[in-house]
Amino acid sequence: MNYIITYQNDEFSNMSQGKKSFVILKLLLEFSDDKKPVLIDQPEDSLDNKAIYHELRKYLLDTKKERQIIVVTHNPNIVVGSDAENIIVANQHNELEKNRNNMIFQYINGSLENTQEYNDNNDYILETRGIREHIFDILEGGEEAFTKREQKYNYLRQ
């Protein structure tokens, strides 16, 4: 059998590695009647930010209506943009960002709505803020970086 796959007027052989991976993911999921949960590991690899937001995010939003999707990612744009119901934030223990009982890895989970003011009196990084604040730190580099971007782009919050 021989197939020519095209997506958005691109032939498969001419696509970037990231776009090829995305097209294969779509083929596997869209031509399957299976409703088992899907685990996707770092779908953002080799995708540019535009493709992540306009294609991957939309695809995840549409697909999660039909089946459970578990995404492992280092890109909080995917988490926020696809409106994740449950976020797991992980921390690897080090001298600056400690875990309780010196555990090598520690995790917390919750929704984007889980918010908690910063508590600098706590020695354990995952307990110092809510899920939303952890995402904000990862996504924007914290409030200082976000404010600098606002100034650079001359953007004013309403």
mmCIF file of the C-alpha atoms, coordinates in Angstrom:
data_MODEL
# 
_entry.id   MODEL 
# 
loop_
_atom_site.group_PDB 
_atom_site.id 
_atom_site.type_symbol 
_atom_site.label_atom_id 
_atom_site.label_alt_id 
_atom_site.label_comp_id 
_atom_site.label_asym_id 
_atom_site.label_entity_id 
_atom_site.label_seq_id 
_atom_site.pdbx_PDB_ins_code 
_atom_site.Cartn_x 
_atom_site.Cartn_y 
_atom_site.Cartn_z 
_atom_site.occupancy 
_atom_site.B_iso_or_equiv 
_atom_site.pdbx_formal_charge 
_atom_site.auth_seq_id 
_atom_site.auth_comp_id 
_atom_site.auth_asym_id 
_atom_site.auth_atom_id 
_atom_site.pdbx_PDB_model_num 
ATOM 1   C CA . MET A 1 1   ? 0.000   0.000  0.000  1.00 0.00 ? 1   MET A CA 1 
ATOM 2   C CA . ASN A 1 2   ? 1.107   3.498  -0.703 1.00 0.00 ? 2   ASN A CA 1 
ATOM 3   C CA . TYR A 1 3   ? -0.423  6.617  0.816  1.00 0.00 ? 3   TYR A CA 1 
ATOM 4   C CA . ILE A 1 4   ? 0.277   10.277 0.344  1.00 0.00 ? 4   ILE A CA 1 
ATOM 5   C CA . ILE A 1 5   ? -0.588  12.177 3.480  1.00 0.00 ? 5   ILE A CA 1 
ATOM 6   C CA . THR A 1 6   ? -1.203  15.892 3.273  1.00 0.00 ? 6   THR A CA 1 
ATOM 7   C CA . TYR A 1 7   ? -2.174  18.262 6.045  1.00 0.00 ? 7   TYR A CA 1 
ATOM 8   C CA . GLN A 1 8   ? -2.765  21.980 5.486  1.00 0.00 ? 8   GLN A CA 1 
ATOM 9   C CA . ASN A 1 9   ? -1.461  21.592 1.920  1.00 0.00 ? 9   ASN A CA 1 
ATOM 10  C CA . ASP A 1 10  ? 1.862   20.123 3.149  1.00 0.00 ? 10  ASP A CA 1 
ATOM 11  C CA . GLU A 1 11  ? 2.942   16.656 2.067  1.00 0.00 ? 11  GLU A CA 1 
ATOM 12  C CA . PHE A 1 12  ? 4.075   14.484 4.952  1.00 0.00 ? 12  PHE A CA 1 
ATOM 13  C CA . SER A 1 13  ? 7.605   14.159 3.578  1.00 0.00 ? 13  SER A CA 1 
ATOM 14  C CA . ASN A 1 14  ? 8.020   17.957 3.597  1.00 0.00 ? 14  ASN A CA 1 
ATOM 15  C CA . MET A 1 15  ? 6.729   18.548 7.140  1.00 0.00 ? 15  MET A CA 1 
ATOM 16  C CA . SER A 1 16  ? 8.839   19.421 10.162 1.00 0.00 ? 16  SER A CA 1 
ATOM 17  C CA . GLN A 1 17  ? 9.395   16.648 12.696 1.00 0.00 ? 17  GLN A CA 1 
ATOM 18  C CA . GLY A 1 18  ? 6.935   18.282 15.092 1.00 0.00 ? 18  GLY A CA 1 
ATOM 19  C CA . LYS A 1 19  ? 4.209   18.600 12.468 1.00 0.00 ? 19  LYS A CA 1 
ATOM 20  C CA . LYS A 1 20  ? 4.748   14.980 11.390 1.00 0.00 ? 20  LYS A CA 1 
ATOM 21  C CA . SER A 1 21  ? 4.314   13.861 15.003 1.00 0.00 ? 21  SER A CA 1 
ATOM 22  C CA . PHE A 1 22  ? 1.141   15.937 15.361 1.00 0.00 ? 22  PHE A CA 1 
ATOM 23  C CA . VAL A 1 23  ? -0.334  14.510 12.134 1.00 0.00 ? 23  VAL A CA 1 
ATOM 24  C CA . ILE A 1 24  ? 0.444   10.942 13.246 1.00 0.00 ? 24  ILE A CA 1 
ATOM 25  C CA . LEU A 1 25  ? -1.179  11.632 16.632 1.00 0.00 ? 25  LEU A CA 1 
ATOM 26  C CA . LYS A 1 26  ? -4.300  12.926 14.867 1.00 0.00 ? 26  LYS A CA 1 
ATOM 27  C CA . LEU A 1 27  ? -4.395  9.890  12.571 1.00 0.00 ? 27  LEU A CA 1 
ATOM 28  C CA . LEU A 1 28  ? -4.063  7.443  15.454 1.00 0.00 ? 28  LEU A CA 1 
ATOM 29  C CA . LEU A 1 29  ? -6.760  9.076  17.566 1.00 0.00 ? 29  LEU A CA 1 
ATOM 30  C CA . GLU A 1 30  ? -9.242  10.138 14.901 1.00 0.00 ? 30  GLU A CA 1 
ATOM 31  C CA . PHE A 1 31  ? -9.362  6.778  13.126 1.00 0.00 ? 31  PHE A CA 1 
ATOM 32  C CA . SER A 1 32  ? -9.823  4.860  16.346 1.00 0.00 ? 32  SER A CA 1 
ATOM 33  C CA . ASP A 1 33  ? -13.162 4.012  17.941 1.00 0.00 ? 33  ASP A CA 1 
ATOM 34  C CA . ASP A 1 34  ? -11.327 3.205  21.174 1.00 0.00 ? 34  ASP A CA 1 
ATOM 35  C CA . LYS A 1 35  ? -12.396 5.323  24.145 1.00 0.00 ? 35  LYS A CA 1 
ATOM 36  C CA . LYS A 1 36  ? -9.579  4.323  26.522 1.00 0.00 ? 36  LYS A CA 1 
ATOM 37  C CA . PRO A 1 37  ? -7.543  7.152  28.071 1.00 0.00 ? 37  PRO A CA 1 
ATOM 38  C CA . VAL A 1 38  ? -4.656  8.426  25.973 1.00 0.00 ? 38  VAL A CA 1 
ATOM 39  C CA . LEU A 1 39  ? -1.237  9.274  27.405 1.00 0.00 ? 39  LEU A CA 1 
ATOM 40  C CA . ILE A 1 40  ? 0.700   11.811 25.347 1.00 0.00 ? 40  ILE A CA 1 
ATOM 41  C CA . ASP A 1 41  ? 4.298   12.528 26.338 1.00 0.00 ? 41  ASP A CA 1 
ATOM 42  C CA . GLN A 1 42  ? 5.577   16.017 25.493 1.00 0.00 ? 42  GLN A CA 1 
ATOM 43  C CA . PRO A 1 43  ? 3.512   16.737 22.383 1.00 0.00 ? 43  PRO A CA 1 
ATOM 44  C CA . GLU A 1 44  ? 5.156   20.162 22.173 1.00 0.00 ? 44  GLU A CA 1 
ATOM 45  C CA . ASP A 1 45  ? 8.506   18.724 21.107 1.00 0.00 ? 45  ASP A CA 1 
ATOM 46  C CA . SER A 1 46  ? 9.507   20.245 17.775 1.00 0.00 ? 46  SER A CA 1 
ATOM 47  C CA . LEU A 1 47  ? 6.305   22.325 17.541 1.00 0.00 ? 47  LEU A CA 1 
ATOM 48  C CA . ASP A 1 48  ? 6.519   26.092 17.445 1.00 0.00 ? 48  ASP A CA 1 
ATOM 49  C CA . ASN A 1 49  ? 4.402   28.228 19.804 1.00 0.00 ? 49  ASN A CA 1 
ATOM 50  C CA . LYS A 1 50  ? 1.936   29.102 17.063 1.00 0.00 ? 50  LYS A CA 1 
ATOM 51  C CA . ALA A 1 51  ? 1.275   25.433 16.265 1.00 0.00 ? 51  ALA A CA 1 
ATOM 52  C CA . ILE A 1 52  ? 0.998   24.626 19.966 1.00 0.00 ? 52  ILE A CA 1 
ATOM 53  C CA . TYR A 1 53  ? -1.627  27.288 20.513 1.00 0.00 ? 53  TYR A CA 1 
ATOM 54  C CA . HIS A 1 54  ? -3.627  27.110 17.288 1.00 0.00 ? 54  HIS A CA 1 
ATOM 55  C CA . GLU A 1 55  ? -3.476  23.408 16.506 1.00 0.00 ? 55  GLU A CA 1 
ATOM 56  C CA . LEU A 1 56  ? -2.464  21.287 19.496 1.00 0.00 ? 56  LEU A CA 1 
ATOM 57  C CA . ARG A 1 57  ? -4.516  23.290 22.011 1.00 0.00 ? 57  ARG A CA 1 
ATOM 58  C CA . LYS A 1 58  ? -7.613  23.190 19.806 1.00 0.00 ? 58  LYS A CA 1 
ATOM 59  C CA . TYR A 1 59  ? -7.122  19.495 19.132 1.00 0.00 ? 59  TYR A CA 1 
ATOM 60  C CA . LEU A 1 60  ? -6.852  18.707 22.854 1.00 0.00 ? 60  LEU A CA 1 
ATOM 61  C CA . LEU A 1 61  ? -9.946  20.797 23.632 1.00 0.00 ? 61  LEU A CA 1 
ATOM 62  C CA . ASP A 1 62  ? -11.964 18.937 20.991 1.00 0.00 ? 62  ASP A CA 1 
ATOM 63  C CA . THR A 1 63  ? -10.628 15.445 21.709 1.00 0.00 ? 63  THR A CA 1 
ATOM 64  C CA . LYS A 1 64  ? -11.053 15.582 25.502 1.00 0.00 ? 64  LYS A CA 1 
ATOM 65  C CA . LYS A 1 65  ? -14.824 15.739 24.974 1.00 0.00 ? 65  LYS A CA 1 
ATOM 66  C CA . GLU A 1 66  ? -14.706 12.146 23.702 1.00 0.00 ? 66  GLU A CA 1 
ATOM 67  C CA . ARG A 1 67  ? -11.976 10.531 25.810 1.00 0.00 ? 67  ARG A CA 1 
ATOM 68  C CA . GLN A 1 68  ? -9.642  11.217 28.691 1.00 0.00 ? 68  GLN A CA 1 
ATOM 69  C CA . ILE A 1 69  ? -6.279  12.668 27.728 1.00 0.00 ? 69  ILE A CA 1 
ATOM 70  C CA . ILE A 1 70  ? -3.265  12.677 30.028 1.00 0.00 ? 70  ILE A CA 1 
ATOM 71  C CA . VAL A 1 71  ? -0.511  14.979 28.819 1.00 0.00 ? 71  VAL A CA 1 
ATOM 72  C CA . VAL A 1 72  ? 3.018   15.077 30.194 1.00 0.00 ? 72  VAL A CA 1 
ATOM 73  C CA . THR A 1 73  ? 4.472   18.466 29.326 1.00 0.00 ? 73  THR A CA 1 
ATOM 74  C CA . HIS A 1 74  ? 6.947   21.119 30.351 1.00 0.00 ? 74  HIS A CA 1 
ATOM 75  C CA . ASN A 1 75  ? 4.891   23.720 28.502 1.00 0.00 ? 75  ASN A CA 1 
ATOM 76  C CA . PRO A 1 76  ? 2.308   25.463 30.676 1.00 0.00 ? 76  PRO A CA 1 
ATOM 77  C CA . ASN A 1 77  ? 0.741   27.024 27.555 1.00 0.00 ? 77  ASN A CA 1 
ATOM 78  C CA . ILE A 1 78  ? -0.664  23.569 26.807 1.00 0.00 ? 78  ILE A CA 1 
ATOM 79  C CA . VAL A 1 79  ? -1.982  23.244 30.362 1.00 0.00 ? 79  VAL A CA 1 
ATOM 80  C CA . VAL A 1 80  ? -3.682  26.641 30.408 1.00 0.00 ? 80  VAL A CA 1 
ATOM 81  C CA . GLY A 1 81  ? -4.737  26.752 26.765 1.00 0.00 ? 81  GLY A CA 1 
ATOM 82  C CA . SER A 1 82  ? -6.380  23.323 26.773 1.00 0.00 ? 82  SER A CA 1 
ATOM 83  C CA . ASP A 1 83  ? -8.160  24.100 30.051 1.00 0.00 ? 83  ASP A CA 1 
ATOM 84  C CA . ALA A 1 84  ? -6.735  21.135 31.974 1.00 0.00 ? 84  ALA A CA 1 
ATOM 85  C CA . GLU A 1 85  ? -9.016  19.825 34.725 1.00 0.00 ? 85  GLU A CA 1 
ATOM 86  C CA . ASN A 1 86  ? -6.222  18.499 36.932 1.00 0.00 ? 86  ASN A CA 1 
ATOM 87  C CA . ILE A 1 87  ? -2.644  19.730 36.934 1.00 0.00 ? 87  ILE A CA 1 
ATOM 88  C CA . ILE A 1 88  ? 0.213   17.922 38.617 1.00 0.00 ? 88  ILE A CA 1 
ATOM 89  C CA . VAL A 1 89  ? 3.207   20.114 39.459 1.00 0.00 ? 89  VAL A CA 1 
ATOM 90  C CA . ALA A 1 90  ? 6.455   18.278 40.151 1.00 0.00 ? 90  ALA A CA 1 
ATOM 91  C CA . ASN A 1 91  ? 9.585   19.444 41.934 1.00 0.00 ? 91  ASN A CA 1 
ATOM 92  C CA . GLN A 1 92  ? 12.984  17.821 42.064 1.00 0.00 ? 92  GLN A CA 1 
ATOM 93  C CA . HIS A 1 93  ? 14.628  18.489 45.436 1.00 0.00 ? 93  HIS A CA 1 
ATOM 94  C CA . ASN A 1 94  ? 17.596  20.848 45.522 1.00 0.00 ? 94  ASN A CA 1 
ATOM 95  C CA . GLU A 1 95  ? 19.028  23.339 47.994 1.00 0.00 ? 95  GLU A CA 1 
ATOM 96  C CA . LEU A 1 96  ? 16.932  26.243 46.684 1.00 0.00 ? 96  LEU A CA 1 
ATOM 97  C CA . GLU A 1 97  ? 13.654  24.384 46.097 1.00 0.00 ? 97  GLU A CA 1 
ATOM 98  C CA . LYS A 1 98  ? 13.299  21.812 48.834 1.00 0.00 ? 98  LYS A CA 1 
ATOM 99  C CA . ASN A 1 99  ? 10.812  18.978 49.192 1.00 0.00 ? 99  ASN A CA 1 
ATOM 100 C CA . ARG A 1 100 ? 9.334   17.731 52.444 1.00 0.00 ? 100 ARG A CA 1 
ATOM 101 C CA . ASN A 1 101 ? 11.428  14.928 54.025 1.00 0.00 ? 101 ASN A CA 1 
ATOM 102 C CA . ASN A 1 102 ? 14.126  15.583 51.379 1.00 0.00 ? 102 ASN A CA 1 
ATOM 103 C CA . MET A 1 103 ? 12.159  13.477 48.880 1.00 0.00 ? 103 MET A CA 1 
ATOM 104 C CA . ILE A 1 104 ? 13.893  13.454 45.499 1.00 0.00 ? 104 ILE A CA 1 
ATOM 105 C CA . PHE A 1 105 ? 10.604  14.223 43.719 1.00 0.00 ? 105 PHE A CA 1 
ATOM 106 C CA . GLN A 1 106 ? 7.449   15.629 45.211 1.00 0.00 ? 106 GLN A CA 1 
ATOM 107 C CA . TYR A 1 107 ? 4.122   16.409 43.563 1.00 0.00 ? 107 TYR A CA 1 
ATOM 108 C CA . ILE A 1 108 ? 0.985   18.452 44.188 1.00 0.00 ? 108 ILE A CA 1 
ATOM 109 C CA . ASN A 1 109 ? -2.143  18.537 42.102 1.00 0.00 ? 109 ASN A CA 1 
ATOM 110 C CA . GLY A 1 110 ? -5.265  20.563 41.613 1.00 0.00 ? 110 GLY A CA 1 
ATOM 111 C CA . SER A 1 111 ? -7.166  22.715 39.154 1.00 0.00 ? 111 SER A CA 1 
ATOM 112 C CA . LEU A 1 112 ? -6.225  26.066 37.640 1.00 0.00 ? 112 LEU A CA 1 
ATOM 113 C CA . GLU A 1 113 ? -8.702  27.599 40.061 1.00 0.00 ? 113 GLU A CA 1 
ATOM 114 C CA . ASN A 1 114 ? -6.577  26.393 43.003 1.00 0.00 ? 114 ASN A CA 1 
ATOM 115 C CA . THR A 1 115 ? -4.986  29.619 44.195 1.00 0.00 ? 115 THR A CA 1 
ATOM 116 C CA . GLN A 1 116 ? -3.076  30.520 47.344 1.00 0.00 ? 116 GLN A CA 1 
ATOM 117 C CA . GLU A 1 117 ? -1.111  33.630 48.215 1.00 0.00 ? 117 GLU A CA 1 
ATOM 118 C CA . TYR A 1 118 ? 2.644   33.188 48.378 1.00 0.00 ? 118 TYR A CA 1 
ATOM 119 C CA . ASN A 1 119 ? 3.859   31.951 51.740 1.00 0.00 ? 119 ASN A CA 1 
ATOM 120 C CA . ASP A 1 120 ? 7.570   32.699 51.986 1.00 0.00 ? 120 ASP A CA 1 
ATOM 121 C CA . ASN A 1 121 ? 7.664   31.283 55.525 1.00 0.00 ? 121 ASN A CA 1 
ATOM 122 C CA . ASN A 1 122 ? 7.388   27.718 54.220 1.00 0.00 ? 122 ASN A CA 1 
ATOM 123 C CA . ASP A 1 123 ? 10.631  25.890 53.391 1.00 0.00 ? 123 ASP A CA 1 
ATOM 124 C CA . TYR A 1 124 ? 8.981   23.498 50.899 1.00 0.00 ? 124 TYR A CA 1 
ATOM 125 C CA . ILE A 1 125 ? 8.520   25.015 47.441 1.00 0.00 ? 125 ILE A CA 1 
ATOM 126 C CA . LEU A 1 126 ? 5.358   23.129 46.479 1.00 0.00 ? 126 LEU A CA 1 
ATOM 127 C CA . GLU A 1 127 ? 3.626   24.315 49.659 1.00 0.00 ? 127 GLU A CA 1 
ATOM 128 C CA . THR A 1 128 ? 4.437   27.997 49.164 1.00 0.00 ? 128 THR A CA 1 
ATOM 129 C CA . ARG A 1 129 ? 1.651   28.718 46.643 1.00 0.00 ? 129 ARG A CA 1 
ATOM 130 C CA . GLY A 1 130 ? -1.345  27.337 44.809 1.00 0.00 ? 130 GLY A CA 1 
ATOM 131 C CA . ILE A 1 131 ? -1.474  25.559 41.459 1.00 0.00 ? 131 ILE A CA 1 
ATOM 132 C CA . ARG A 1 132 ? -2.361  28.789 39.645 1.00 0.00 ? 132 ARG A CA 1 
ATOM 133 C CA . GLU A 1 133 ? 0.696   30.542 41.098 1.00 0.00 ? 133 GLU A CA 1 
ATOM 134 C CA . HIS A 1 134 ? 2.987   27.622 40.193 1.00 0.00 ? 134 HIS A CA 1 
ATOM 135 C CA . ILE A 1 135 ? 1.676   27.758 36.616 1.00 0.00 ? 135 ILE A CA 1 
ATOM 136 C CA . PHE A 1 136 ? 2.144   31.542 36.549 1.00 0.00 ? 136 PHE A CA 1 
ATOM 137 C CA . ASP A 1 137 ? 5.762   31.174 37.697 1.00 0.00 ? 137 ASP A CA 1 
ATOM 138 C CA . ILE A 1 138 ? 6.484   28.517 35.081 1.00 0.00 ? 138 ILE A CA 1 
ATOM 139 C CA . LEU A 1 139 ? 4.544   30.217 32.272 1.00 0.00 ? 139 LEU A CA 1 
ATOM 140 C CA . GLU A 1 140 ? 5.645   33.782 32.690 1.00 0.00 ? 140 GLU A CA 1 
ATOM 141 C CA . GLY A 1 141 ? 8.758   33.510 34.838 1.00 0.00 ? 141 GLY A CA 1 
ATOM 142 C CA . GLY A 1 142 ? 6.892   35.093 37.731 1.00 0.00 ? 142 GLY A CA 1 
ATOM 143 C CA . GLU A 1 143 ? 5.268   38.455 38.264 1.00 0.00 ? 143 GLU A CA 1 
ATOM 144 C CA . GLU A 1 144 ? 8.438   40.467 37.613 1.00 0.00 ? 144 GLU A CA 1 
ATOM 145 C CA . ALA A 1 145 ? 8.982   38.872 34.187 1.00 0.00 ? 145 ALA A CA 1 
ATOM 146 C CA . PHE A 1 146 ? 5.287   39.302 33.331 1.00 0.00 ? 146 PHE A CA 1 
ATOM 147 C CA . THR A 1 147 ? 5.409   42.999 34.258 1.00 0.00 ? 147 THR A CA 1 
ATOM 148 C CA . LYS A 1 148 ? 8.546   43.510 32.142 1.00 0.00 ? 148 LYS A CA 1 
ATOM 149 C CA . ARG A 1 149 ? 6.800   41.895 29.158 1.00 0.00 ? 149 ARG A CA 1 
ATOM 150 C CA . GLU A 1 150 ? 3.788   44.156 29.651 1.00 0.00 ? 150 GLU A CA 1 
ATOM 151 C CA . GLN A 1 151 ? 6.082   47.180 29.597 1.00 0.00 ? 151 GLN A CA 1 
ATOM 152 C CA . LYS A 1 152 ? 8.058   45.943 26.602 1.00 0.00 ? 152 LYS A CA 1 
ATOM 153 C CA . TYR A 1 153 ? 4.903   45.295 24.551 1.00 0.00 ? 153 TYR A CA 1 
ATOM 154 C CA . ASN A 1 154 ? 3.295   48.484 25.899 1.00 0.00 ? 154 ASN A CA 1 
ATOM 155 C CA . TYR A 1 155 ? 0.326   46.380 27.046 1.00 0.00 ? 155 TYR A CA 1 
ATOM 156 C CA . LEU A 1 156 ? -1.932  47.657 29.791 1.00 0.00 ? 156 LEU A CA 1 
ATOM 157 C CA . ARG A 1 157 ? -4.135  45.328 31.821 1.00 0.00 ? 157 ARG A CA 1 
ATOM 158 C CA . GLN A 1 158 ? -7.746  46.482 32.095 1.00 0.00 ? 158 GLN A CA 1 
# 
